[in-house]
Amino acid sequence: ALAAAFYPRRALCLEQSLTLYVMLRKAGAPAALRIGVRPVPFAAHAWVEIDGQAVNEPQDFITQLVPFPGLGG
């Protein structure tokens, strides 16, 4: 999120989560990229988990989403 603040273009949840995922995997962490949705009211979001815990988002928000099968982890 800090790096995204200085990036001159769009860096929302997907871009931030992909970057964090790649950095953590390169460092050897068992990170998993998750993308989920909330049907009503509709919302879509991306985040990173390690051992089932979101590392870049509040856990209470993530529990409102239904995740698609993830990458890694």
Residue frames as qw, qx, qy, qz and C-alpha x, y, z in Angstrom:
[[0.000, 0.885, 0.465, 0.000, 0.00, 0.00, 0.00],
 [0.310, -0.775, 0.107, 0.540, 2.88, 2.37, 0.75],
 [0.360, -0.146, 0.608, 0.692, 4.51, 1.75, -2.63],
 [0.206, 0.600, 0.705, 0.318, 1.13, 2.17, -4.36],
 [0.104, -0.891, -0.278, 0.345, 0.81, 5.64, -2.84],
 [0.194, -0.674, 0.359, 0.616, 3.88, 6.74, -4.82],
 [0.408, 0.158, 0.772, 0.461, 2.96, 4.92, -8.04],
 [0.159, 0.261, -0.113, -0.945, 1.61, 7.44, -10.60],
 [0.460, -0.053, -0.642, -0.611, -0.93, 5.00, -12.08],
 [0.792, -0.322, -0.065, -0.515, -3.72, 2.80, -10.77],
 [0.332, 0.232, -0.876, 0.261, -2.69, 0.31, -8.09],
 [0.683, -0.345, 0.059, -0.641, -5.80, -1.13, -6.51],
 [0.770, -0.357, 0.470, -0.243, -6.35, -4.42, -4.69],
 [0.954, 0.276, 0.099, 0.060, -5.45, -6.71, -7.61],
 [0.519, 0.707, -0.317, 0.361, -2.22, -4.92, -8.49],
 [0.271, -0.694, 0.518, -0.421, -1.19, -4.60, -4.85],
 [0.864, -0.231, 0.391, -0.217, -2.01, -8.21, -4.04],
 [0.897, 0.415, -0.052, 0.143, -0.21, -9.58, -7.11],
 [0.290, 0.748, -0.434, 0.410, 2.89, -7.58, -6.21],
 [0.495, -0.559, 0.530, -0.403, 2.80, -8.72, -2.59],
 [0.969, 0.026, 0.202, -0.139, 2.19, -12.33, -3.66],
 [0.771, 0.539, -0.222, 0.257, 5.21, -12.36, -6.01],
 [0.051, 0.728, -0.502, 0.464, 7.47, -10.70, -3.42],
 [0.685, -0.423, 0.468, -0.365, 6.45, -13.14, -0.67],
 [0.980, 0.171, 0.097, -0.023, 6.84, -16.21, -2.91],
 [0.587, 0.650, -0.345, 0.337, 10.31, -15.05, -4.02],
 [0.173, -0.641, 0.560, -0.496, 11.23, -14.72, -0.35],
 [0.310, 0.090, -0.942, 0.098, 10.10, -18.31, 0.23],
 [0.374, 0.043, 0.550, -0.745, 6.87, -17.55, 2.11],
 [0.136, 0.269, 0.939, 0.168, 3.91, -19.90, 1.49],
 [0.262, 0.331, 0.133, -0.897, 1.71, -17.07, 0.22],
 [0.270, 0.420, 0.840, 0.213, -1.57, -17.67, -1.59],
 [0.137, 0.029, -0.193, -0.971, -3.31, -15.17, -3.84],
 [0.154, 0.472, 0.844, -0.204, -7.07, -15.04, -3.26],
 [0.195, -0.070, -0.285, -0.936, -9.80, -13.39, -5.30],
 [0.016, 0.387, 0.889, -0.244, -13.32, -13.40, -3.96],
 [0.191, -0.368, -0.369, -0.832, -16.74, -11.93, -4.36],
 [0.175, 0.288, 0.692, -0.638, -19.68, -10.91, -2.23],
 [0.137, 0.428, 0.775, 0.444, -22.92, -11.40, -4.17],
 [0.169, -0.785, -0.416, -0.426, -25.17, -8.87, -2.38],
 [0.419, 0.869, -0.040, -0.261, -24.30, -6.08, -2.46],
 [0.894, 0.353, -0.018, 0.274, -21.82, -7.07, -5.14],
 [0.166, -0.890, 0.416, 0.085, -18.14, -6.60, -4.39],
 [0.929, 0.244, -0.150, 0.234, -15.00, -8.22, -5.77],
 [0.271, -0.888, 0.366, -0.063, -11.62, -8.13, -4.05],
 [0.821, 0.305, -0.411, 0.252, -8.10, -9.59, -4.16],
 [0.442, -0.793, 0.358, -0.216, -5.86, -10.31, -1.17],
 [0.525, 0.411, -0.725, 0.173, -2.91, -12.44, -0.03],
 [0.814, -0.507, 0.080, -0.272, -2.98, -15.12, 2.66],
 [0.323, 0.436, -0.807, 0.234, -0.32, -17.00, 4.58],
 [0.132, -0.077, -0.933, 0.325, -1.52, -20.07, 6.45],
 [0.136, -0.606, -0.767, -0.158, -5.12, -19.05, 5.87],
 [0.218, -0.753, -0.318, 0.533, -4.70, -15.56, 7.36],
 [0.397, 0.845, 0.185, 0.305, -5.01, -12.41, 5.26],
 [0.631, -0.268, -0.082, 0.723, -1.77, -10.42, 5.42],
 [0.178, 0.067, 0.177, 0.966, -2.84, -7.26, 3.63],
 [0.390, -0.425, -0.382, -0.722, -6.49, -6.91, 4.67],
 [0.425, -0.264, 0.552, -0.667, -8.63, -6.96, 7.83],
 [0.007, 0.034, 0.999, 0.032, -9.86, -10.51, 8.47],
 [0.324, 0.450, 0.632, -0.542, -13.43, -9.32, 9.20],
 [0.451, 0.571, -0.195, -0.657, -13.77, -7.94, 5.65],
 [0.213, 0.328, -0.867, -0.309, -12.36, -11.10, 4.06],
 [0.198, 0.148, 0.936, -0.250, -14.89, -13.33, 5.84],
 [0.485, 0.528, 0.289, -0.634, -17.68, -11.54, 3.92],
 [0.442, 0.569, -0.487, -0.493, -16.28, -12.80, 0.59],
 [0.941, 0.067, 0.328, -0.053, -16.53, -16.15, -1.17],
 [0.133, -0.676, 0.587, 0.424, -13.04, -16.92, -2.56],
 [0.827, 0.457, -0.266, -0.191, -12.29, -18.56, -5.87],
 [0.937, -0.154, 0.018, 0.312, -9.66, -21.33, -5.78],
 [0.181, -0.931, 0.222, 0.227, -6.32, -19.62, -5.04],
 [0.688, 0.599, -0.348, 0.214, -2.81, -19.60, -6.40],
 [0.290, 0.494, -0.644, 0.507, 0.13, -20.92, -4.44],
 [0.540, -0.442, 0.415, -0.583, 0.12, -21.72, -0.77]]
